[in-house]
């Protein structure tokens, strides 16, 4: 499969599903904090989606979420095509600084690649473990490939 397009968004676009203790949007991204023991929260990231390029419908081949945690752990990453969940990565235990370059803790290969018909959404499940813990989202993106 050949890379057809790569689409990225800045971290300031990330939205929390439930209110957090604090939110700070700045040049480096969006930072969210919560107290340890709180219910896990979901953070949602819409990605611009090329549904047709040169008469071909590209397929989702890889997603990226750059982040930096302090007392927080990423536990899930779900991929949505419009309202439908089409891929789930559960049971994750990701933390640390993965905010500046692609590595194995901030990129997920989609096998087999997926047709995205309506719009790509990435949802990230986060558990906060200390008071207060926080997560900074710096950027997110997706690679689209042609079969």
Secondary structure in CASP SS format (residue, H / E / C, confidence):
PFRMAT SS
TARGET T0000
AUTHOR 0000-0000-0000
METHOD secondary structure of the structure
MODEL  1
X C 1.00
X E 1.00
X E 1.00
X E 1.00
X E 1.00
X E 1.00
X E 1.00
X E 1.00
X E 1.00
X E 1.00
X H 1.00
X H 1.00
X H 1.00
X C 1.00
X E 1.00
X E 1.00
X C 1.00
X C 1.00
X C 1.00
X C 1.00
X C 1.00
X E 1.00
X E 1.00
X E 1.00
X E 1.00
X E 1.00
X C 1.00
X C 1.00
X E 1.00
X E 1.00
X E 1.00
X E 1.00
X E 1.00
X E 1.00
X C 1.00
X C 1.00
X C 1.00
X C 1.00
X C 1.00
X C 1.00
X E 1.00
X E 1.00
X E 1.00
X E 1.00
X E 1.00
X E 1.00
X E 1.00
X C 1.00
X C 1.00
X C 1.00
X C 1.00
X C 1.00
X E 1.00
X C 1.00
X C 1.00
X E 1.00
X C 1.00
X C 1.00
X E 1.00
X E 1.00
X E 1.00
X E 1.00
X E 1.00
X E 1.00
X E 1.00
X E 1.00
X E 1.00
X E 1.00
X E 1.00
X E 1.00
X C 1.00
X E 1.00
X E 1.00
X E 1.00
X E 1.00
X E 1.00
X E 1.00
X E 1.00
X E 1.00
X E 1.00
X E 1.00
X C 1.00
X C 1.00
X E 1.00
X E 1.00
X E 1.00
X E 1.00
X E 1.00
X E 1.00
X E 1.00
X E 1.00
X E 1.00
X E 1.00
X E 1.00
X C 1.00
X C 1.00
X E 1.00
X E 1.00
X C 1.00
X C 1.00
X C 1.00
X C 1.00
X C 1.00
X C 1.00
X C 1.00
X C 1.00
X E 1.00
X E 1.00
X E 1.00
X E 1.00
X E 1.00
X E 1.00
X E 1.00
X E 1.00
X E 1.00
X C 1.00
X C 1.00
X C 1.00
X C 1.00
X E 1.00
X E 1.00
X E 1.00
X E 1.00
X E 1.00
X E 1.00
X E 1.00
X E 1.00
X E 1.00
X C 1.00
X C 1.00
X C 1.00
X C 1.00
X E 1.00
X E 1.00
X E 1.00
X E 1.00
X E 1.00
X E 1.00
X E 1.00
X E 1.00
X E 1.00
X E 1.00
X E 1.00
X E 1.00
X E 1.00
X E 1.00
X C 1.00
END
